[in-house]
Amino acid sequence: MGTTKPAAPHTARGTEPGRRGAVVAALMLAMALAALDSTIVSTAVPQIVGDLGGFSVFSWLFSGYLLAVTVTLPVYGKLSDTFGRKPVLVAGAAVFLLGSLLCALAWDMGALIAFRVVQGLGGGALQGTVQTLAADLYPLRERPKIQAKLSTVWAVSAVAGPGLGGVLAAYADWRWIFLVNLPVGTLALWLIVRHLHEPRRESAGRPRVDWAGALAVFACGGALLTALVQGGVAWAWLSAPSLALFGLGLALVAVVVLVERRAAEPIIPGWVWRRRTIAAVNLALGALGLLMVAPTVFLPTYAQAVLGLAPVAAGFVLSVWTVSWPVSAALSQHVYRRIGFRNTALLGIGAAALVLLAFPFLPYPGAAWQPTLLMLLLGAALGLFQLPLIVGVQSTVGWSERGTTTASVLFCRQTGQTVGAALFGAVANGVLAARLGGAGDLDAVARGLDDGAVAEATRRAVADAVHAVYLGAACAAALAFLVLLLVAPRRFPVLAEPGDGGHGTPEQGEP
């Protein structure tokens, strides 16, 4: 497993240095768009609902976009391995911009939700292909720099999204939330078309596209993720719609397996799960998606309800990990070059588990600096965990498999977040209901805090609920630790690449 293997010769690394800088700028702009649009709508909901109506279904503005992104990731990954990164990225960016324009022109909530799905169909190409191209452009020893830049863009954009959306909705019009995508996305698209030149690849014949598999994956993912997103929100977990969607999803899983086994070029090839390295990274980053729900979804509520912070200050408590995460990710190369990808990731996720476990032991009500410090430490730990795994797993495959591999990793992380939102939402609501006499949920927190007679009980209930969620997140971190320890090989089977000199990490060239 530790021997050096020859890499596939097809990369985008032949791009001239000046052009490569322009391509990287385009990738960062595309990543910013994908990250912003997953959060930017949240603070503009009152204005959107006031204009279009449809309050009962507004949650699909988020769910529809995220579902479309998630279920298309494997499809775009395979298409980029088949036809190249550039055509997939250009097509995805065009669909994303079309969806943005249509969202700005929406006449009612149903139309806006449908157009958000169109946006998501393009967003899946942006997320997966950007990460794949980053690995194509740089040799192994330089990948941490570009991945750290992308991590910074993603983190800052995701945190800044709600604030930017609120400003645009308050001082301009909510439609500008989507219109601002057009000049930024057009610039990124122009830079890609003009400056990205992929080497001509030898073809063994006309490429085969597994459209039946793509449709089956899309339908299966859509059914299961919809059940997870809407269960306990739009309908009860054991209600007829929930059970029907889960049943349909499980039936479609069997269809996907059957179709993919017979396909000449399957969308989700079996080797993604047969290779220990890729399977372990998929599972570990799925657990990362799960645990990230605790701080991103529940910490702002904790900061406002328990600590009494204003929304801006509560956002700052969360945003500090956008500083430590990319810094830690950029520095992680100095660690994994000494001890290897797996051991570095084990160090990071082990530290993250301890930080998450410390949260329930914070004093009540406590001071704002305490969760802020924990978030700073958590960002540092997760930067040490995630980037070595992404760089490492991308370096174990050649060009023709890198898109599929990257997409499978991102798909598992996105799915983990969806599962985490459903699971931890149920945990939090259950604790609130138990503490508040059987009728509590997160939507009732604000009403309880406005009532002086019950405000203290509500605050304590919120603290208990968030503590329970953080305990669950610590368990997810422990699960990721065990997966890496027991499933991942001690040394990743890194491929030797031109420009690496055969000494990029301890994995290369060692018995």
C-alpha positions, 0 to 999 in steps of 0.5 A: 500500500505504500509503494509509489505508483505512476500517475495518469498523465492527464492533468491541467497542470500544463497551464501557464503560470499567469493563466493558472492564477486566472483559473484559480481566481475563477475557482475562488469566485465559483466557490464563493457563489456556491457557498453564499447561495446555501446561506444568503437567503436565510435572513431575507425570508421575511421580505420574500414571504411578504412579497410572494407569500407561501410562508408554509413552504418557504423552507424549500428555498434552502432544502430544494437548493441543497438537495439539488446540489447533493444529488448531482455531485456524483453525476458531475464527478463522473461526467468530469472524468469522462468529458473533462473538467472545463465543459462540466464547469462551464455548463454548471456555471451557465445553469447556475447563472440561469437559475439565479436570473430566474430566481430574481424574476420569480412571481410566486413562492412556487416559482422561486423554489423551482428556480432555486432547484435549477440553481442547485443543479448548477451548484453541484457542478461548481462545488465538485469540479472546483475541488477536482480542478484544484488537484489537477492544477497543482502537484501534491506538495502545492495542493495544501495552499490552493485547498486552504484558499478554497477553504477560506473562501468557503468558510467566509462566504458561508458565514457572511451569507446571512449578513449580506442577504439581510443587507440586500433585502433591507436596503435594496430588494431581495431580488438583488440576492440573486442578481449579484450572482450574474456579474460575479459568475460571468467573470468566473465563467469568462476566466475559465473559458479564456484561461483554462486549457486541458490537454487533449486526451486520447479516447478509446472510443465514444464516451459512454454516459450512464444516464440511467444510473444518473437518473436512478441516483438523482431519484434515490437521493432526492427521495431519501434526502427529502424524507430527512429534510422534511421529517419532523418539520413538514410532517411527523417522522412516522406519518404516511408521507415520511414512511412512503418517502423512506420506502421509495428511497430504499427501493430506489437504492436497490434500483441504483445497485442493479443499474450500476452493476450492469453499466459499462461506465457507472456513475457510482463505480464499485471501486469507490467503496472497495478501496479502503482509502476512499471508503474510509475518507467518505465515511469520515467526512460524512461524520464531519458533515454530521458534527458540523451541524452542532455549531453552525445550526445550534450555536447562534441560538445558544449565543442569543438565548442563553448568553443574551447576545445580539444577532451580530455578536452571536454571529461572531461567536460562530465566525471565529472558526473561519479564522482558525480552520483555514490557517490550520489547514494551510499548516497541516502539510507540515504535519502530514509530511512527517506523520502521514495523512491518516495520523494527521487526520486522527490527531485533528478529529481526536482534538475536535472530539475533546473540544465538542465534549467540553462544550456541555461542561461550560458554566451556565449561563457563562461568558461569551469568550468561552464558546468563542474559544472552543470554536477557535479550537474546533476550527483548528482541529477540523482544519487539521482533519479535513484537508489532509484527507481531501488532499490525500484521497485525491492523490491516490487516484489518477486524472480519470478517477479524480472527479468521481473520487472528489464528488463521492467525498463531497457527497458524503459530507453533504449527506452527513449534514442533511442527516445531522440536521434531521437527527440533531433537530429531533434531539434538540426538540426532544430535550426542549419538549422534556424541559418545557412540559412536553410542548417545546421546540426551537420555534417556541424559544423566542416566544418563551424568552419574551415572557419574563415568567418563563424566560429563565426556564426557557434559557436553561432548556435551550442550554440543555438541548444544545449540550445534548447536540454537542454530545452527539457531535462528539460521538460523530467525531469519535466515529470518524476517529474509529473509521480512520483507525480501523478502516483507513490504511496506515499509509495512503497509496499515493501516486507519484506525479510530475513535479513532486519529486517522489518525496511529497509525503511519508506515503510516497516511496516507502515500503 
